[in-house]
Every structure is written in C-alpha cells, then in structure tokens.
Amino acid sequence: MKAKRNVLLTAILMGLSLGAQAQISGGVVKIGVLTDLSGGYSDLAGQGSITAAKMAIDDFIAREKPDFKIEMVTSDHRNKADIGSAKAREWFDREGVDMITDVTNTPVTLAVMKVAEEKKRIVMEMGSASTLITNENCNAYTVDYVYDTYALANGTARTVTQQGGKTWFFLTVDYAFGHSLEKDSAAVVEASGGKVLGSVRHPFPTSDFSSFLLRAQASGAQVIGLANAGADTINSIRQAGEFGITPNQSLAGLLIFLSDIHSLGLQSTQGMYLTTGFYWDRNEETRAWSKRFFEQEKKMPTMAQAGNYSGVYHYLQAVKATGSDDADTVMAQMKKTPINDFFAKGGVIRDDGRMVHDMYLVQVKSPAESKYPWDYYTVKATIPGEEAFQPLSESRCPLIKR
Amino acid sequence: MELFGIPTALLGSQLLVGLINGSFYAILSLGLAIIFGLLNIINFAHGAMYMMGAFVAWIALTKFGINYWWALVLAPLIVGAFGAAVERVLLRRLYKLDHLYGLLLTFGLALVIEGLFRDQYGISGQSYPVPQALAGGVPLGFMYLPIYRAWVVVAALAVCFGTWFMIERTKLGAYLRAGTENPQMVQALGINVPVLITFTYGFGVALAAFAGVLAAPVFQVNPVMGSNLLIVVFAVVVIGGMGSILGSIFTGLALGVIEGLTKVFYPEGSSIVVFVVMVIVLLVRPAGLFGKS
C-alpha cells in the first residue's frame, strides 16, 4: 500500500517538475569538456578546448537568451581510456552531464562513446583521428566533428601524388592509428597513380628518428609520408632536415596541427602540404573568432579547438529548438539542421556520426612569406565535404542500412 | 654489397647513428652511476635535470641571446647549483633511511619539475637551432653525417673520460671514493664529507644538464624529453653494474649500437631491445657486466 502511494507521489512530483521546466532535466544543460590537459595532446586540444567551449556557452547565452541554465565541467583524461570512461560514467550518473565534448585521443574516445551509448547521452568528438569512430565502433550518440584519417590521407596524399610525388615511403608509428593512416594513405597514393616503395614502423614514442630516416632516404622515394602524430611528427621533421633529406625528398605530414607548426617553426616545415579542417586566417569570419580566442589563450586555435566552439554551439541551438535535453531528440535535431558558422558552411551530421564539411589543403609558408605572427599557411585548395570524407557507400557502420 | 640481406651502407650508417645515441646514454648513465655509487641515491630526477639543461639553454638563447657555447658551460652550472640545493635541503635528510625513500623523493621531484615546465611552456616543445659553426653535414659515401651529431659524440666522450679520470686518478676523486667507503674515517682526517657529497650530487646533475644542452639542437626541447629517456638509462646502469663508472660509459655506447642494429633488423623491437639485454645480463651476471658482486 505504502509502496503504491510512493510511486504515485513520485509520479506527481515528476509531473510537476516536467510542467515547470519543460523537458530539460533540472532546468540545467550541463556540458563536460573531457580532454588531455597534461599529455601529448594538451597543446592541440587541452585548455584551448575548454576556452573555446566556454566561449560558445557565453556567446549562446548572450545571443539566444535561453530559458535554461548552462553549466560546464572539465576534466583531464590523461590519455587513459579507463580514466576517461570512469569520468564519463561519473558525469552521466552523478552530475547530470548531458553532453561531453572534445575527448581527443582515439582509445579514450572509443571507451567514452560506449558509456554514452549505454547512458543515452551525447559525445561530440573533436580531436581523435581514427575512422573506427564512425565505422566499426559508430553509435547513434556520437558525432565526429572535425576530421579523420580518411579525410587527411585523401586530401594530402592525393594532392601530393597528383603534383608529381609519385613514389612514397611511409614512416609509420607502430600502433592502430599509424597502421590505419598508412593503409588509407597508401590506397590513395596508388589510386592517384603513385607507387609505395616501402615503409618502416617505429615504436611509440620515439625521440631519435635518424635510423628510420636513413632507411627512408635509402629507399630513394620522392615523398616520405609521416604516418605519425604529435611529438613523433615534430621530431621526424626536425631530424629529416638535419640529415639532409629535405629538400631532396619531400615530407608529407598526414596528421599535423597548427600547434605542431608553431612549435617547429617555419624554417624546418616550409613547403610542406597538409590537410586541415580549419585555419584561423582563412577569411574575415575565421579571423574575427580566432582573434577573440587569441586574446584569452595567447595562441591561435587548432582545428580541434575551433571545432569545440562550433560543436557546443550547434548542440545548444538544438537543445533550445527542441526544448529538451533528451539525447535522441537533440541528436535528431542536430542531424536535421545544417551547421553554418565560421567553422563550417553547410556542415551536415550523417547517420554514422560523421560531420561532413569542407576541408582545406594548405601549404606551409616559408619564413620570408610569413608576414605576421601565426601567418603559417597558404590555402591551396578547398576540398568539398563530399569528396573529403569517406562516402557512406564505403561505410562499415552498422547504423547505415544498405 | 650486402650483409644478412641488408646493404652494408645502411648497416654502417646505423652503427654510426647508434654510437651517437649511445653517447647520450653514456653521459646520462655516468651521472646516475656516480650519484648511486657515491651517495646511494637512485636519482629519478635525472631525466628532469637533463630536460632542465635543455630548457636553460633555450631560455638563455631566446630571452638573453646567450649562444650555444656559453650555454654549454652555464646550463650545467645553473642546474648543478640547483641539484646541490636539492641535496642540501631535501636529500640530506634521507641518507639514514632505505634507498626507496631517495627514489620516491626524486621521483616526486621529477614530476613536480616536469609539471611546472609543462604548465609554463606547453607540451609541443621548443626548437633550438643548431649552432652556425656546426650546421650542415659531410657526405661519407655510405651516409650523410650531420656535423652536429659528430660533435655530440666527441663532446660526450671527452666529458665521460674526463670524469672517469677525475674520479679514478685525482686527489679529489680519491677523497670521493674514500668518503663513500668510510665517511667517519675521512671526516676524522679533516675532510669535509657533507660538502663533498653535495658537490658530487651537483656534479652528477650537471652532467645530465650538459647532455641536455647537447640534445637541444637534435630533439625538440620538451618538458617530457627526460622521462622518455630515463628508463632506458636506468637499464644501462643496471647492465653496466650499479655504480661502475667505466662500466656505464662502455655499456651506454654498446647499447646505443645494439639499438641501432635492432632498428635495421627489427625496427618494431627497438624500444625494448635494451630491456631484453638487461634481462639476459641479470640472469647471467646479476651484478652487471662491470659490477663487483
């Protein structure tokens, strides 16, 4: 009898709260920025991602005057999948977090996505590279917003091969990410009429690349493809210059962020081609936003950091439009609405979670061409979204019905 | 010409590159061996001191315009003085306790130092240019040898053997060795042992900083550059025999070469080959190759 009465009371209370605050739980939308604040990705995401998410929230409140409150929490996943998924679980279960943004690091992302699917909450992924996120491991609650290895390989490898870099040798970091980047790139090279002469796999992390570079040099390939990331890429580029490899052979960086170029300097990176989802100095809109970011962070945003702003803003707009923070409702709205802001024009979130938008093929400027701080890239080509990303016909995502 | 299916040119260049890396191992493990041999402290902060050496050089160049050659002298002095202060204030209190306490303290110290640098300078690191006089390279026929790398080998070997000479062949070295054998007796003979110990720690740390300056133009100057290297260097010390000075120099060079060869024959294994060697050596000669059991 008592139990029945309690159920009834609960139902009434729930009804009351629904009536009072529409469908937003507790009247609060809570966003969690889960990122690498201390490890190898803390420059390309990290504090800058938190700043970008905070800017999105502040701008949204100022412009849209929502009738719900928006809160933000942040945490460092320390590049460990167990720490990341435990934090996500805690946020979803105990702190009422509705959406997690950034993540940045493929294994952590895969673990957090699983928790999000189980708890029916949303993940907006910005910095991880692997195509697993939108293929084998895809789910209905995850958006991969900025880029993936397919788009990077496609943009850089195709252009470099078409411009005459017909023979390739890959310097590949020896774990899943490197293997998939090499595989994707090699396929593009061969499809564009080039030839892969060989590859060498180096342990992660490596600080001395001389042995591997000497093998790449001995191969005589015109292009050395760097299928690695972060500090490994930085050290391989530096040491390639030291051993006289550049400019006789050219380097193609397959995953390079603005922060890497800034760290290396233009002297050792000039002339390199790379593909990026965002460049701060591309047009008036990107410059305006990036300068605001710069005022707070004292550095220009990477594509992952800019993505955090765009993604959080898009999410909040969907929450406002539907008056709900229910993951299925918001996700449907996000997929229905194209993204139009400084980051993406006509960006669309597909059913596999891939946000499709234009990518940019850029070339690193020489020190003489660079006129002011952070003037690093010349945009050589805009790669339309449909060409840049893996087509749905090749998708291995179980959500895509064929 | 080929040897085991590998062109000899490639093999030769890998041997040379191995020797270059080996000289970094040698100079770092030498510092560790001195500190362990004379102070019985397992200095986990050694990697952080190496990193500090590189950063001091970078800061000196970018903020004060002090060139590489001065940095080569100044950075070891500054970081060595910092080490001496650490010994005076912190390590001194631990000598009566188990080795483990020294290890924990220096490990914690390393984390704090790295954290501070990471907070200040970020993770991507800074570029330190190769000094003008050593820029460029010479084609050797079988490889293109950057002049700077050759200089690293020469400088590292000179410092290593200079240190060995000082400890084994000079009066100061004799005091040091005696001080570790029997501190009371040496004290009774009128030698200030605590100062001697502070000097030793400072010197060991200065060697690490020297290696850091040597490394700055080769690797990106980065807050975690030391922790990536430190574990390998510990393995070198264990293989060479704890506390053996010549042992750590030779082992450092030899392991660099072995690692270089592994990069030719089985690149994926190059990060663990040092540890495989360590296991084998410990099984056959538990005291290390040059250690006295």
Interface residues (C-beta under 8 A of the other chain):
Chain A: S38 G39 G40 Y41 S42 D43 L44 D174 V200 R201 H202 P203 P205 T206 S207 D208 S210 S211 F212 L214 R215 Q217 A218 G230 A231 I234 N235 R238 Q239 E242 F243 G244 S259 D260 H262 S263 L264 G265 Q267 S268
Chain B: P7 A9 L10 S13 Q14 V17 G18 I20 N21 G115 R118 G122 I123 S124 G125 Q126 S127 P129 V130 G137 M143 Y144 P146 Y148 R149 V218 F219 Q220 N222 M225 N228 L229 G260 K263 V264 P267 E268 S270 S271 I272
